[in-house]
């Protein structure tokens, strides 16, 4: 039986983006794959009083089982309420690749879906996005579209190199599709290897000129930044110290994320940082306690460290205190 997102205690992105525009901050889009990640996100956002967009990718939905997820999310909403908080929570499909997948998510209580037709020829992207928007809006669900391709690897999203968003296309795309927010490509990428840097080489600057031109053409329209993890070096170091092999990883510097928000980005996606923190703390605990086999013992510290990281991200994006 289909379920509407309001029955699960969720909201769509419309009012969140309006408030973010007025306050000039960004809403965090945190991806999760399991219970501990979801708990950490909720605990962090309740503690710092931040709105949040919970993100589930196609791969995460397959991994966790779509039926189980349907019941986990209202549990998370209720968890926040029992902690004394009424923070607005959005459930978003991250990088939906077909109308059928988006429809299934809408029918299962998602309050926002992202349809990623960026790999398609422009007219096909417009047609696919428009089809999703029509179905979504009939159900009060908001939609994120994408123009431009991000490089990198994240689950089923694979691109050898990026294709920057063409600002001259954005007005036509938004007008013809009716999307509620737009992900653009300005130099970020998916995964833990966002930039190939030599030792001591400075981080390249994102294409803020593209972002500024997009904002000039679509003033106040909610812009989304994908692939925006900073790839926190302290956790990369912990992973490598305890048997991992992550070499030459590099993410988006925090000062560039702040600048992007000043220039109109209203949603920032963070996935890789969560994976790094979680893996680092599990590796560390098991290396220091080789006799331990109770998952609660090593997943608990990972959850606590994740919560701390998510709080810092909310502060970085300016969403802390804005629920």
N, C-alpha and C positions, 0 to 999 in steps of 0.2 A: 504493500500500500504506500502510495506517495505521502511524504510528510513535508509540510511547509516549514521553512526555517524559523518562523516566529513561534512555532510550537516547541522548538528546541531552546528558546530563549535567546536567539541570535538576532543581530541586526545586519543590514546591508551597509555599503560604504558611503552612501549618499551624505548623510548628516556628518559622518566622521570627517570626510574630506572638506565639507563646508567649514567645520570648526578648525581643521588643520590649516586651511587657507587663511582664515582670519587670524590665527595665532602664529602662522608661519613656522610650523613644525611638520614632521613627517610621522606617519603611523608605521609601526614596525610590522613587517610581514615575516613571522617566524614559522619555519617549516618544522614539522614533527613526524616521527615514524613509530613512536612507541609511547607507552604510558608515562615513563619517567620524563621524557622530553615535554610531553603535554603538561604534566604536573609542574615542572619547572617554569614553563611559560606562564601558567596561570598564577602560581605563587609570586613570581617576579612582578607581573603586571598589577596584581592586587596590591603588593607591598609598595610599589611606587606610583600606584593610581594612574595607570596608563591604559588607553584603549589598545586593542590588539587585533591583528588579522592572523588567525590560525591558518596555516597553509598546508595543504595535502597535495602532493604530486600524484601523478598517475601511478608511479612505482610504489609510493607509500600506501596508496589505496589498495593495490594488489597485495602488498606485503602484510598489511594489518587486517585486511578483509573489510570490504565496504560495509557489511552489516554491523560488524563489531564497532567500526568507527562511528557509525550512526548513533550508537548508544554511548560511546565514550565521550563524544562532544557535549551532549546535554549533561552528562555527569560532570564534566569540567565546568560548565556554566553554573551548575548547582554548587560545585565546590567553591567557586568564587563567591556565590551568594552566602554560603554558610561561613565564609571568612569575613562576612560583613561588607562585601563590596558589590557594587552594581556596575562594574566596568563594562563598556560596550565590547562585545566579542563578535567578530566576523569569521565565518568559515569559508575559506577560499580554495577553489581548485587551482593549483599552480601549473601552468603550462599544459592546459587541456589541448589535445591535438585533433579533436574531431567533434562534430555536432553531437554525436551519439553519447560520447563521454560527458560532455557538458550537460546534456539533457538528463542523463542518469544522476549526475551530482545534484542538479537542481531538484529533481524528483526525490532525492534522498536528504534534503534539508540544507544544502549549501546555500549561503546567502550572497555569495559572489563567485563568479567563475572567470577564469582567464582563458580566453581562446587564443592560442598562439598560431597564427597563420603566417608568421613573418618569413617562413622559408618558402612560401608560395609566391607565384607571380602576383603583382599588386592587385589586379582585378579579382583574382581568386581569393586573396586574403580579405578583400572587401566583402565579397559575396558570402564567404564562410562566417566572417565575424558578424555580418548583418543578420544571418540566419540564427546565430546563437543569441544575439541581442533581442530579436523579436520574441523568441521563446522565453528568454530570461525575464524580460520586462513584463511579459504577460503574468509572471509569477512574482513580481516585485523584487526580482534578483538583479543585482548590478553586475556589470561586465567590464573586464579589463581586456583591451586589445594590445597588439604589439606591432610596431613598425621598426624594422632594422633587426639584424641578427647578432646575438652575442656569441662570441667564441667560447670554447671550453666544453667541458663534459659534466653533465649533471643528470644522472639516470638516463632517461630516453632522449634527453636534449643534447645533441652532439653537433658541434660546428667547428670546422677546422680553423676558420678565421671569421672575424666580425665584419659586418656590413653596417656602417653607420646609418642612422636614421636620416632620411632626406627631409629637411624641414619643409620643403615646398609641397610635400604630400600630406602633411598632418591635418590641414584644414579640411581638405576633401575627404580624408579617411574618417575623421570624426563626424563630419556632417552626414556622410553616406551610411555609416555603420550605426551611429547612435551610441557608441561606447561611453561608459561613465568615467573611465580612466585609461591612460595610455602609457604602456611601457616603451621606452626608447633606448636606442643603443648609442652610448657616447664614450665607449672604451672600457666598460667593465666586462667581466666574463664569468662564466660559471666555474665552480670547482675551486680547489686550493691553489691552482697554478695560474693566477690571473695575469701575471706579467713575467716575462723571462728577463731577469736582471742579473748582471754580473756583480761580483762583490763590490760594494761601495757605490754602485750606480743608483742615481736617484729614481724615484718613481715617476713614470710619465704622467703628465696631467691629463685628466679626462677632457673630453671635447666640450668644454663649457660654452664654446661659441655656438654649438648646435643646440644645446639646452636653452641658451638665451634667445636664439632665433625661434625655437619652438614656442617659448613663452610669449614672445612678441606676437606670434601668429595666433596663439591660443591663450590669451591672458587669463590666468586663474584656473585653467583646466588642470585637473589632477594628473601629474606626471609620476611615473613609477620607475624606480631604479632597481633593476635586477642585478644579480651577481655582485652584491655590495658588501660581502663579508670582508673584514680587514685581514683575515688569516692571521690571527693573534699569535705572534712569534713565541710567547712564553709557553703556549700549549703545544706548538710544533716542537719546541725544544724538549718538553716533557715526553712527548711521543717518541722522539728520537733517542732520548736518554734511556728509555725503558724498552728498547728493541724495535722501534719503528724505523721507517726509512722514508722520510719526507724531505726531499732535497730541493733547495732553491724555490721554496714556496713564497708567494707574495700576493698580498691583497690590496684593497683600496684604502689608502691612508685616511684617518678620521677627519683631517682638516679638509680633504676633498669632499667627503660626505657632507660635512657642515656647509661647504660652499654650494653644493648641489641643492641642499634644502633651502638655502637663502635664495636660490635662483628658481624655486618653484617645485622641486620634487616633494611629493606629498605621501609617498609610500616607498619604503626601503626594504628590500628582501634580504633576509639573512638566513642562510642555511648551513654553509660550510663551517662557519665559526662554531655553531652548535655541535656539529659532528666532531670537530677537532677537540673541543673542550671535553665532550663525553668520552671520546677515545683516550685522551690523555689521562683522565682521572681513573678510568678502568685499568689501563696499563700500569699506572703508578701503584694503585692499590694491590693488584695481583702480584706485581713484582716485589712489593714490600711485605706481602702476606701470602706467600706461596702455599701455605697450608689451607687457605680459605677456599670454600666452594659454595658458600651461600650467596646467591645473586644479590640478595638485599644488601649484603655487606659492601659489595663493590659498585652496585648501581646507585645506592644511596648517596655516597660522596659525589658521584658524577652528577646526580640530580641537583645537589646543593651548589656545586660549582657552576652548573648551567644557570641556576637561578641568579647567582651573582652576576654572571656575564650578561644575561638578559636585562637585568636592572641597569647595568652600565650602558647597554645599547639604547634603552629607552631615554636615559639622560642625554646621550649623544644626539638622538633624533629630536629631542625636545618634547617628547610625548609624555614624559613623567609628570604627573600632577594634572594631566589634561583630560582624565576620564570623566 
